[in-house]
Amino acid sequence: MFFKKANDGNAYCYMFQLLEPGSELKINIDIYNRDIERVGYLHWVDPADGVNYRIEQPEGFCLITAWLGDEKPEIPETILF
C-alpha cells in the first residue's frame, strides 16, 4: 500500500499492489470483466469511484496494481524495515 498526506493532514492510500500465484490470473480477469469496465489490455476502471486496476504477469505471478486517478503513479523504491 502506498500513502500520501493530503493538505488537511490526513493520509490516504492512492495505490496498492497485490501479488498472487499465477493460477489466480484467469479468476481475477473474469471477476474484473464481470464487475467493472475494461479499458485496455488487462486494464479496467471502476466508473463508480475512478479506481484503475491493471494486471501484469511477472515470472509466473499475477500482480494487480490499483490506483486512483488517470495516470498510474510511479512505484516508489521499496523500504525494508
Buried (B, 14 or more C-beta within 10 A) or exposed (E): EBEEEEEEEEEEEBBEBBEBEEEBBEEBBEEBEEEBEEEEEBBBBBEEEEBBBBBEEEEEBBBBBBBBEEEEEEEEEEEEE
